[in-house]
């Protein structure tokens, strides 16, 4: 994870107030809370067409989250150019890092590095340079930046993704489990019975995660524990890791937690079908092996 899910700080006031005096007119905040970036972008483009743009940076923000990195880059570069023409300092240099993220997402790593180095030191810059070092096979820099990563959610997710890309799937799983555990326990006061119950359940879950998952009782227990967690999308990442480790049954059961919350997810459905096919193939191979 490179970019934070937090919206651009410069647009905070523009987002919080109504985008129209007409109460029936859609508000930008409503679209963003639903993560409807198409709707948000449509509204922003309409505001621009009638010269009522309140938050120009949000167009680039929506384009980036829609995967239109080229247009997002163009928007950020226009903002940067406008600030230079007005002889103003760049927007606390975060615009440079946003440009770097757009280059990175397009696979333009050299350009991304040049832009990132212009940004001020922050957690986002560290994560971006960390990923760039991996992409550019600079192992020494990877290790140095690894040590600089702080214990924040974004940094740990970024580290987990690097482990995955380096095919160190178990370390990725460990990070995801720790994030899920921390956020599950964080829902209750430390001295409450709920906290103690959740803590004991998670300790049991950790022991099961280290086992070979050879029976249905263990898998059912894991599924029940995962149902109690927040950050449900992390279950997809965990499922991907177990799939790569060829624990197909476990992968499918963990993925089912996400599908219960978001049954319409096309990616999750495709992944589920592929995992199901792998499970069948594995069982057939096992039967053939036992037969001979």
Order of alpha helices (4+ residues) and beta strands (2+ residues): alpha-alpha-alpha-alpha-alpha-alpha-alpha-alpha-alpha-alpha-alpha-alpha-alpha-alpha-alpha-alpha
